[in-house]
Amino acid sequence: MGAAIRAFNWAQTPLGPLSEWPPVLSIAVGMMVNSRFPKCIVWGPEYTTLYNDAFRPILGDKPEALGRSFRDIWAEAWDTIGPIAEQAYSGEATFIEDFPLVIDRFGHPEQAYFTFCYSPIRDENGRVGGMMDTVVETTGKVRAEEHSQLLNRELAHRVNNTLATVSAIANQTFRNAETKEAAQAVFGQRLRALAGANRILTQSHVGTAMLADVIASALAPHETGIEQIAVSGPPVELSARQALGMSLAIHELATNAVKYGALSEQSGRVEVAWESGHPGTDAPFRFRWAERGGPPVAPPERRGFGSVLIERILPQDFNGTARLEFEADGLRFALETQMQFLAVDIPKDPGADTGG
């Protein structure tokens, strides 16, 4: 830029020929050109612009700024930065960190952030002839901080949900267990199912999980019956809460099938399938668990954690409806909602009974 400034025809600008510049401007330009920090000098009442090499990336694809008015270069943001420049011209410096500006330097408006100082440049008589813009773009840093804050909020939200789920599991498991040993075994199994869903969510970069992955993880402990289970359905994304609820529901259904249902006999079969529409619309989403070929089933005498979760809590997470039916040839479970409610956290009903 030093060479570009020397070769530029300044006679066509308000500054006049380079040889006629006031000493203070020549000295300031020399200091600017030799700086590795992004700097720009704005001089005279017309805001004529000079800048160094480090400042070039900030301009993006804007037309050549050398010798042009600073007001014209940043016309899209002048309503915001103009008063700050006028303050420097009045003799008062301004320093601002992570200042938000909507600018157009690549053919479209963009939100950018800058830390900068507009400082007045005075001549030998103390009069302000222009200002020095010392600036660094902080858009990447600001976005990284915003992303970090979002992740922290998501983590806190997920931890709170997980703790509430663990509390509900513990209350139901130990309240209804016949022995302490049985309760401990069931509690451990349920926590492992919960951990499996959390592991999938942790591996995700967006805090959501694919339904097929959730089901595969929940069925993994039941390896002896995997060949008896048919799973099919299109790619469907679930929110964190929906993934946790579905994982626990599949675990409860599979455990019940192994003990009393289709997976307790070699001839038994389980079909897990779902249908979906276009994401974000009111198109239906239908999920079903259907058992066949097992022993006759009957409704349980009392509702435990699994029944409460499947019939009442899970449909709340999906803002949908659920049916648990004990047919003569096997248990059926169906969940229905709309695609617009998937991959979003549905607000909990504060009056909902999660304790069973």
C-alpha positions in Angstrom: 0.0 0.0 0.0 3.0 2.3 0.5 3.8 1.9 -3.2 0.1 2.3 -4.1 -0.2 5.5 -2.2 3.0 7.0 -3.8 1.7 6.1 -7.3 -1.9 7.4 -6.7 -3.0 10.6 -8.5 -3.9 12.6 -5.4 -4.2 15.8 -7.4 -7.7 14.5 -8.3 -8.8 14.3 -4.7 -9.5 16.9 -2.0 -6.0 16.2 -0.6 -4.1 17.6 -3.6 -0.7 16.4 -4.8 1.3 14.3 -2.3 4.1 16.9 -2.3 1.7 19.5 -0.9 0.4 17.4 2.0 0.9 18.9 5.5 3.7 17.3 7.5 1.3 15.8 10.1 -0.5 13.8 7.4 2.7 12.6 5.8 4.0 11.4 9.1 0.7 9.7 10.1 0.5 8.0 6.7 4.1 6.7 7.1 3.3 5.3 10.6 0.1 3.7 9.2 1.8 2.0 6.3 4.6 0.6 8.5 2.1 -0.9 11.0 1.0 -4.5 10.9 -2.2 -3.6 12.6 -5.2 -2.8 10.4 -5.3 1.0 10.1 -7.1 3.6 8.0 -6.6 7.3 7.9 -9.6 9.5 7.1 -8.5 13.1 6.3 -10.2 16.4 5.7 -13.9 17.5 5.6 -14.5 15.1 2.7 -13.3 12.1 4.7 -10.7 11.1 2.1 -9.4 7.6 2.8 -6.0 6.0 3.0 -5.3 2.5 4.4 -2.5 0.0 5.0 -2.1 -3.6 3.8 -3.6 -5.1 7.0 -6.8 -3.1 6.4 -7.4 -4.6 3.0 -9.2 -7.8 4.1 -11.8 -5.7 6.0 -12.9 -4.1 2.8 -13.7 -7.4 1.2 -14.8 -7.0 -2.5 -15.7 -3.3 -2.2 -14.5 -1.1 -5.0 -11.0 0.4 -4.5 -11.2 2.6 -1.4 -8.0 4.6 -1.8 -8.8 8.3 -2.2 -12.5 7.8 -1.8 -14.7 9.2 0.9 -14.9 7.1 4.0 -18.6 8.1 4.0 -19.2 6.5 0.6 -17.1 3.4 1.3 -19.3 2.5 4.3 -22.5 4.1 3.1 -24.6 1.2 4.3 -23.4 1.7 7.9 -22.8 5.5 7.9 -25.9 6.2 10.0 -24.2 4.2 12.7 -20.5 5.1 12.3 -20.9 8.6 11.0 -21.6 10.1 14.4 -18.6 8.3 15.8 -16.4 9.8 13.1 -17.8 13.2 13.8 -16.9 12.8 17.4 -13.3 12.1 16.5 -13.3 15.1 14.2 -14.5 17.1 17.2 -11.4 16.0 19.1 -12.7 13.1 21.1 -11.4 9.5 20.6 -13.8 6.5 20.8 -12.8 2.9 21.6 -15.5 0.2 21.2 -15.2 -3.6 21.5 -17.2 -6.1 19.4 -19.3 -3.4 17.8 -22.1 -4.8 15.6 -22.4 -3.5 12.1 -24.4 -4.7 9.1 -22.1 -4.1 6.1 -22.1 -5.0 2.4 -18.6 -6.0 1.2 -19.4 -9.3 -0.7 -22.5 -8.3 -2.6 -24.9 -8.9 0.2 -25.6 -7.6 3.7 -23.9 -9.4 6.6 -23.7 -9.0 10.3 -20.1 -8.3 11.3 -18.4 -7.2 14.5 -15.4 -4.9 15.0 -13.2 -3.7 17.8 -11.9 -0.3 16.8 -10.7 3.2 17.9 -11.4 6.4 16.0 -8.8 8.8 17.3 -8.3 12.4 16.1 -5.1 13.4 14.3 -4.0 17.0 15.2 -1.6 19.3 13.4 1.2 21.3 15.0 -1.4 23.9 16.1 -3.6 21.4 17.8 -6.3 21.5 15.1 -7.9 18.2 14.1 -7.3 17.4 10.4 -8.7 13.9 10.4 -8.8 10.7 12.3 -7.0 7.3 12.5 -9.2 4.2 12.4 -7.4 1.4 14.2 -9.6 -1.7 13.8 -9.7 -5.5 14.0 -12.6 -7.6 12.9 -14.0 -9.8 15.7 -16.9 -11.5 13.9 -15.3 -15.0 14.3 -14.7 -14.4 18.0 -18.2 -13.1 18.7 -19.8 -16.0 16.8 -17.7 -18.5 18.7 -18.7 -17.0 22.0 -22.4 -17.0 21.0 -22.0 -20.7 20.0 -20.3 -21.5 23.3 -23.1 -19.8 25.2 -25.7 -21.8 23.2 -23.9 -25.0 24.0 -23.8 -24.2 27.7 -27.5 -23.4 27.8 -28.2 -26.7 25.9 -26.0 -28.6 28.3 -27.7 -27.1 31.3 -31.1 -27.9 29.8 -30.1 -31.4 28.9 -28.7 -32.1 32.4 -31.8 -30.8 34.1 -34.0 -33.0 31.8 -31.8 -36.0 32.5 -31.8 -35.5 36.3 -35.6 -35.2 36.2 -35.8 -38.4 34.2 -33.5 -40.3 36.5 -35.5 -39.1 39.5 -38.8 -40.4 37.9 -37.1 -43.7 37.0 -35.9 -44.1 40.6 -39.2 -43.3 42.2 -41.1 -45.7 40.0 -38.6 -48.5 40.1 -38.1 -48.7 43.8 -41.7 -47.9 44.7 -43.1 -50.8 42.7 -40.3 -53.4 43.0 -40.9 -56.6 45.0 -37.3 -56.9 46.2 -34.4 -54.6 46.6 -32.3 -56.8 44.3 -34.9 -56.8 41.6 -35.2 -53.0 41.8 -31.5 -52.5 41.5 -31.4 -54.7 38.4 -34.2 -52.9 36.7 -32.9 -49.5 37.7 -29.5 -50.3 36.2 -31.1 -51.5 33.0 -33.1 -48.3 32.7 -30.1 -46.1 33.4 -28.1 -47.9 30.7 -30.9 -47.2 28.2 -30.9 -43.6 29.2 -27.1 -43.5 28.9 -27.3 -44.9 25.4 -29.6 -42.1 24.2 -27.4 -39.5 25.9 -24.4 -41.0 24.1 -26.0 -40.5 20.7 -26.9 -36.9 21.6 -23.4 -36.2 22.8 -22.0 -37.4 19.5 -24.4 -35.1 17.6 -23.2 -31.6 16.7 -26.7 -30.1 16.8 -28.3 -31.6 20.0 -30.6 -33.9 18.1 -30.6 -37.6 17.3 -31.9 -39.8 14.5 -34.7 -42.1 15.4 -33.1 -45.2 13.9 -30.0 -44.6 16.0 -32.1 -44.2 19.2 -33.9 -47.5 18.5 -30.7 -49.4 17.7 -29.1 -48.2 20.9 -32.2 -49.1 23.0 -32.4 -52.6 21.5 -28.7 -53.3 21.8 -29.0 -55.0 25.3 -31.5 -57.5 23.9 -29.1 -59.1 21.4 -30.6 -62.5 21.8 -33.8 -61.3 20.3 -32.4 -59.0 17.6 -33.0 -61.5 14.8 -36.7 -61.5 15.8 -37.1 -57.8 15.4 -37.7 -56.0 12.1 -37.0 -52.2 12.1 -37.9 -50.0 9.2 -38.6 -46.3 8.5 -37.3 -43.2 6.8 -34.7 -40.8 8.3 -36.4 -38.9 11.1 -34.7 -36.4 13.5 -35.7 -36.1 17.2 -35.1 -33.5 19.8 -33.0 -34.4 22.9 -36.1 -34.9 25.1 -37.8 -36.9 22.4 -34.7 -39.1 22.0 -34.5 -39.8 25.7 -38.2 -40.6 26.0 -38.2 -42.8 22.9 -35.1 -44.7 24.1 -36.7 -45.5 27.5 -39.9 -46.4 25.9 -38.2 -48.9 23.5 -36.3 -50.3 26.4 -39.4 -50.9 28.4 -41.2 -52.5 25.4 -38.3 -54.7 24.6 -37.8 -55.8 28.2 -41.5 -56.6 28.5 -41.4 -58.5 25.2 -38.4 -60.6 26.5 -40.2 -61.4 29.8 -43.8 -61.9 28.8 -44.3 -61.2 25.1 -43.1 -62.1 21.6 -39.4 -62.2 22.4 -40.0 -64.8 25.1 -40.5 -67.5 22.5 -38.5 -68.4 19.3 -41.6 -68.1 17.2 -42.3 -64.5 18.3 -41.7 -61.5 16.1 -41.6 -57.8 16.7 -42.1 -55.1 14.0 -40.9 -51.6 14.7 -41.8 -49.2 11.9 -42.6 -45.6 11.3 -44.0 -43.3 8.6 -43.1 -39.6 8.1 -43.9 -36.6 5.9 -42.0 -33.4 5.0 -40.2 -32.0 8.1 -41.7 -28.9 9.7 -45.2 -29.5 8.3 -48.5 -30.8 9.6 -48.0 -34.0 7.7 -48.5 -37.1 10.0 -45.8 -39.0 11.8 -46.8 -42.5 12.8 -44.7 -44.9 14.9 -45.7 -48.5 15.8 -44.4 -51.5 17.8 -46.3 -54.7 17.0 -45.7 -58.1 18.5 -46.9 -61.4 17.0 -46.3 -65.1 17.6 -45.8 -64.9 21.3 -47.8 -66.1 24.2 -51.3 -64.5 24.9 -51.0 -61.2 26.6 -53.3 -59.3 29.0 -53.3 -55.8 30.5 -51.2 -55.6 33.7 -53.0 -55.4 37.0 -51.2 -52.2 37.9 -49.6 -49.4 35.9 -45.8 -49.2 36.4 -43.1 -46.9 35.1 -43.2 -48.4 31.6 -46.9 -47.9 31.2 -46.9 -44.3 32.5 -43.9 -43.5 30.3 -45.4 -45.0 27.1 -49.0 -43.9 27.5 -48.6 -40.5 29.1 -45.1 -39.0 29.2 -43.9 -40.0 25.7 -46.9 -38.5 23.8 -46.4 -35.2 25.7 -42.8 -35.1 24.4 -44.1 -35.5 20.9 -47.3 -33.3 21.3 -49.2 -36.3 20.0 -51.3 -39.3 21.0 -50.4 -42.8 22.0 -52.2 -46.2 22.3 -51.0 -49.3 24.2 -53.2 -52.3 23.2 -53.1 -55.9 24.5 -54.3 -57.9 21.5 -54.8 -61.6 21.6 -51.8 -62.2 19.4 -49.5 -59.7 21.0 -48.9 -56.2 22.3 -49.3 -53.1 20.1 -48.1 -49.6 20.7 -48.8 -46.7 18.4 -47.6 -43.1 18.6 -48.9 -40.4 16.3 -48.1 -36.7 15.9 -47.3 -34.1 13.2 -43.9 -33.6 11.6 -43.8 -30.0 12.8 -43.4 -31.2 16.4 -40.4 -33.4 15.7 -36.9 -32.2 16.6 -38.3 -29.5 18.8 -38.7 -29.5 22.6 -42.4 -29.5 23.4 -43.1 -27.5 26.6 -43.9 -29.7 29.5 -47.4 -29.6 31.0 -46.6 -28.4 34.6 -49.6 -30.4 35.8 -48.5 -33.6 34.2 -48.0 -36.5 36.5 -44.6 -38.1 35.9 -44.5 -39.9 39.1 -46.9 -42.7 38.1 
